[in-house]
Amino acid sequence: MGGEKVAKLSKDQFLISENCAGISHIDNVIQDKVRENQAQLTKPEGSLGRLEDLAIHIAGIKQKAYPTLINNLIVVVAADHGIAQQGVSAYPQVVTKQMMANFINQGGAINVLGKSIGARVVLIDAGINNGHFKDTAVVSLGTGHGTDDFTNGPAMTRKNAEKSVATGIKFFNTELKNNEIDIVACGEMGIGNTTAAAALTAAITGKNPKIVTGRGTGIDDFTYKKKLSAIEQALKINVFDPKDAIGLLSAFGGYEIAVMTGIYIGAARNKVPILIDGVISSVSALIAIILEPKISEYLISSHLSPEPAHQIILDRMNLIPLLDLDLRLGEATGAALGLSLCISACKLLNEMATFTDAQVAGKIT
């Protein structure tokens, strides 16, 4: 109007916008139907507790009264963080690359847990320093080889943040085209990424860094002080808006967080339940919600980690975790355990007999 020019969206911006716009609310009518079905099963109503709620939630997402979880995908997204140069972790940065090699060789905790529940595990290099993985087990989506040190300025450019989110969307859409996906569980690997998660949590919620910063992989007091100082410095020198998801990713990173954000968008667009892991994948989910609030309806929190930011993030998203086992490994290990509960919840709904079928008397009225 009036000769005003409308900025043309880049391909990545358009992809993000289009997929967010295509996300709908989950199906409440189906959920009501499943509640009725649950009441007919041979058990006191509500006696399976949150397993009943879990089946109802999954049914609403998938728009199926009898949902099944057979083709289950676990994604582990790895990337390096420039902030690791500040000595904020108990482990050297090279461990990110070394652990990816361990996953390739089936030696990680997530490999063991994934096998135990029959899930397919996909590894993504979203930006590992000198990654160059030739093994076909790794999907290379790296926009960059690790973020910059955000105590000196933004972790990545805004363009790279957009590209990484778009890359996550495209990854999920491609996976769904080639394979059936009944549910997706996301986790990560990246030395220094709890520092990025704490910075993002403080930036989004306005909480004091001291409240959101934890011990990560088990750092000592000296390293914790360096970690806290780095976050405080980053919040001072970086310009950000808590409502600008791409700007937040640009300021604090990391590439794996951005790619997971895209995966969540792609999954919600395609009505696939999303099982989030610990604090890193949860802050990624929070960023996705900033982009499109309806994504919150597709999220299932697998567990609560000891990282103080995690409870704050889950409260912000109104999510209650399925488990509280003091897990702080990442790698989607908590999500894998949560996935086993999701599978059980759906099996109970689908396979239990009704009072009529079993010729069992119902509740006295």
SEDRENMAR-326596 format. One record per residue (C-alpha): residue in three letters; x, y, z. Coordinates in steps of 0.02 Angstrom, whole numbers, padded with zeros to 5 digits, always signed. Layout:
BEGIN
ALAXYZ...
END
This chain:
BEGIN
MET+00000+00000+00000GLY+00055+00178-00034GLY+00208+00120-00128GLU+00277+00023+00021LYS+00395-00118-00027VAL+00368-00289+00049ALA+00530-00381+00084LYS+00544-00539-00019LEU+00572-00695+00085SER+00725-00800+00052LYS+00699-00985+00009ASP+00739-01034+00188GLN+00624-00902+00262PHE+00483-00956+00147LEU+00507-01140+00191ILE+00500-01103+00378SER+00348-00989+00358GLU+00255-01110+00245ASN+00281-01259+00361CYS+00234-01163+00517ALA+00076-01101+00432GLY+00030-01280+00388ILE+00027-01339+00569SER-00148-01370+00637HIS-00218-01402+00811ILE-00224-01584+00866ASP-00391-01675+00856ASN-00494-01653+01015VAL-00639-01755+00946ILE-00526-01907+00925GLN-00460-01879+01101ASP-00637-01883+01172LYS-00670-02045+01077VAL-00512-02124+01150ARG-00566-02073+01325GLU-00728-02167+01296ASN-00631-02318+01232GLN-00516-02313+01384ALA-00667-02320+01499GLN-00723-02485+01421LEU-00559-02577+01453THR-00545-02707+01592LYS-00477-02593+01727PRO-00543-02460+01844GLU-00558-02298+01746GLY-00397-02197+01760SER-00302-02337+01848LEU-00163-02335+01718GLY-00133-02154+01762ARG-00030-02052+01642LEU-00014-02198+01521GLU-00197-02169+01480ASP-00167-01983+01454LEU-00016-02023+01346ALA-00117-02134+01229ILE-00253-02001+01217HIS-00123-01868+01176ILE-00040-01974+01041ALA-00210-02016+00966GLY-00254-01832+00954ILE-00090-01792+00868LYS-00102-01936+00743GLN-00290-01915+00721LYS-00316-02101+00749ALA-00427-02179+00883TYR-00310-02330+00892PRO-00135-02262+00859THR+00012-02381+00838LEU+00196-02344+00863ILE+00292-02466+00755ASN+00402-02360+00641ASN+00491-02257+00773LEU+00632-02136+00734ILE+00767-02074+00853VAL+00873-01930+00790VAL+01038-01879+00870VAL+01098-01710+00807ALA+01278-01660+00841ALA+01372-01496+00825ASP+01514-01400+00905HIS+01506-01236+01000GLY+01632-01095+00997ILE+01596-01060+01179ALA+01689-01221+01221GLN+01849-01121+01191GLN+01813-01033+01356GLY+01839-01195+01453VAL+01658-01213+01507SER+01651-01403+01494ALA+01733-01549+01583TYR+01779-01624+01414PRO+01879-01559+01264GLN+01785-01510+01107VAL+01855-01655+01007VAL+01741-01770+01108THR+01593-01717+00999LYS+01676-01794+00846GLN+01740-01944+00943MET+01568-01983+01014MET+01491-01975+00841ALA+01618-02106+00788ASN+01566-02207+00940PHE+01383-02196+00887ILE+01430-02253+00712ASN+01512-02406+00791GLN+01355-02440+00895GLY+01447-02405+01058GLY+01341-02266+01132ALA+01203-02275+01262ILE+01078-02221+01130ASN+01130-02365+01018VAL+01092-02488+01157LEU+00926-02409+01204GLY+00873-02387+01024LYS+00901-02571+00989SER+00808-02622+01147ILE+00647-02542+01083GLY+00672-02577+00898ALA+00689-02395+00849ARG+00787-02331+00700VAL+00928-02214+00754VAL+00986-02080+00632LEU+01144-01978+00664ILE+01158-01799+00599ASP+01315-01693+00586ALA+01242-01519+00599GLY+01410-01432+00618ILE+01551-01531+00696ASN+01726-01459+00687ASN+01820-01559+00555GLY+01679-01686+00550HIS+01700-01753+00374PHE+01613-01917+00413LYS+01616-02032+00262ASP+01510-02166+00344THR+01335-02179+00270ALA+01267-02191+00447VAL+01291-02003+00465VAL+01181-01875+00378SER+01288-01720+00348LEU+01182-01563+00364GLY+01315-01445+00430THR+01290-01262+00389GLY+01455-01223+00474HIS+01593-01312+00567GLY+01539-01261+00741THR+01474-01094+00802ASP+01577-00943+00850ASP+01616-00898+01030PHE+01462-00799+01084THR+01558-00702+01216ASN+01633-00605+01070GLY+01475-00584+00967PRO+01338-00689+00885ALA+01363-00877+00879MET+01310-00881+00696THR+01240-00767+00563ARG+01053-00744+00550LYS+01061-00820+00376ASN+01145-00977+00443ALA+01017-00990+00583GLU+00877-00986+00454LYS+00968-01110+00344SER+00991-01232+00489VAL+00808-01226+00538ALA+00757-01250+00356THR+00881-01394+00342GLY+00797-01480+00490ILE+00627-01463+00406LYS+00693-01533+00242PHE+00778-01677+00333PHE+00617-01730+00417ASN+00514-01713+00258THR+00640-01819+00164GLU+00642-01952+00300LEU+00452-01958+00299LYS+00450-01975+00110ASN+00569-02123+00117ASN+00509-02207+00278GLU+00353-02217+00384ILE+00374-02120+00547ASP+00250-02150+00687ILE+00343-02043+00815VAL+00508-01949+00819ALA+00623-01932+00970CYS+00761-01801+00967GLY+00924-01787+01062GLU+01094-01708+01037MET+01281-01715+01059GLY+01392-01563+01074ILE+01525-01509+01197GLY+01473-01340+01269ASN+01291-01352+01222THR+01223-01341+01399THR+01305-01169+01404ALA+01211-01120+01246ALA+01049-01191+01318ALA+01069-01093+01479ALA+01104-00932+01383LEU+00950-00961+01274THR+00843-00998+01427ALA+00899-00838+01512ALA+00871-00737+01353ILE+00696-00805+01323THR+00631-00805+01502GLY+00727-00658+01575LYS+00788-00768+01718ASN+00953-00729+01804PRO+01094-00834+01729LYS+01133-00900+01903ILE+00960-00980+01909VAL+00970-01067+01740THR+01152-01121+01736GLY+01196-01298+01790ARG+01345-01415+01798GLY+01320-01496+01628THR+01431-01649+01613GLY+01491-01629+01793ILE+01603-01475+01800ASP+01694-01418+01957ASP+01669-01250+02045PHE+01807-01162+01948THR+01736-01216+01780TYR+01560-01174+01836LYS+01613-00995+01872LYS+01688-00982+01698LYS+01528-01050+01623LEU+01420-00927+01719SER+01534-00782+01674ALA+01528-00830+01490ILE+01337-00830+01490GLU+01329-00663+01579GLN+01450-00589+01454ALA+01352-00659+01306LEU+01190-00584+01369LYS+01273-00414+01385ILE+01356-00401+01215ASN+01228-00487+01102VAL+01073-00396+01043PHE+00919-00507+01046ASP+00729-00506+01059PRO+00649-00646+01163LYS+00511-00657+01032ASP+00631-00674+00885ALA+00672-00859+00870ILE+00796-00840+00729GLY+00883-00697+00817LEU+00901-00802+00974LEU+00979-00945+00877SER+01095-00822+00791ALA+01152-00746+00955PHE+01181-00904+01056GLY+01176-01056+00940GLY+01198-01195+00912TYR+01179-01280+00745GLU+01107-01438+00823ILE+00979-01335+00917ALA+00926-01249+00756VAL+00914-01411+00658MET+00808-01491+00796THR+00694-01339+00790GLY+00668-01376+00606ILE+00636-01560+00639TYR+00500-01513+00765ILE+00418-01398+00637GLY+00421-01535+00505ALA+00352-01665+00623ALA+00209-01555+00684ARG+00166-01507+00505ASN+00147-01693+00467LYS+00053-01737+00627VAL+00195-01841+00700PRO+00214-01844+00890ILE+00377-01767+00953LEU+00468-01841+01102ILE+00594-01717+01172ASP+00745-01768+01275GLY+00838-01658+01399VAL+00875-01473+01419ILE+00954-01449+01246SER+00814-01526+01144SER+00688-01440+01258VAL+00756-01266+01228SER+00749-01308+01043ALA+00565-01350+01065LEU+00537-01185+01155ILE+00614-01093+01007ALA+00501-01190+00889ILE+00350-01134+00991ILE+00404-00953+00971LEU+00396-00981+00783GLU+00228-01072+00793PRO+00136-01091+00960LYS+00032-01240+00901ILE+00190-01346+00901SER+00170-01359+01090GLU+00022-01476+01063TYR+00134-01603+00976LEU+00266-01613+01113ILE+00293-01751+01240SER+00426-01724+01374SER+00518-01886+01407HIS+00610-01842+01567LEU+00674-01707+01684SER+00861-01680+01690PRO+00955-01606+01840GLU+00998-01450+01737PRO+00903-01306+01821ALA+00855-01231+01653HIS+00759-01388+01607GLN+00619-01370+01735ILE+00605-01185+01690ILE+00587-01227+01506LEU+00460-01366+01537ASP+00356-01250+01648ARG+00359-01121+01509MET+00291-01251+01387ASN+00166-01322+01514LEU+00242-01495+01497ILE+00257-01629+01631PRO+00400-01753+01602LEU+00363-01939+01599LEU+00518-01986+01699ASP+00636-01911+01829LEU+00792-02020+01834ASP+00929-01888+01855LEU+00983-01919+01675ARG+01105-01790+01606LEU+01187-01880+01461GLY+01089-01814+01313GLU+01101-01918+01154ALA+00910-01944+01162THR+00935-02074+01299GLY+00792-02005+01404ALA+00685-01991+01248ALA+00718-02174+01207LEU+00659-02225+01380GLY+00507-02113+01361LEU+00473-02192+01192SER+00457-02362+01275LEU+00317-02289+01382CYS+00232-02215+01229ILE+00236-02385+01144SER+00164-02468+01299ALA+00027-02337+01315CYS-00032-02368+01137LYS-00021-02558+01155LEU-00128-02552+01312LEU-00260-02450+01221ASN-00259-02563+01068GLU-00240-02736+01144MET-00329-02740+01312ALA-00498-02825+01315THR-00656-02728+01352PHE-00772-02776+01494THR-00895-02842+01365ASP-00767-02945+01268ALA-00694-03022+01426GLN-00865-03046+01507VAL-00807-02952+01660ALA-00934-02855+01762GLY-00914-02668+01757LYS-00918-02542+01898ILE-01072-02547+02011THR-01181-02396+01976
END
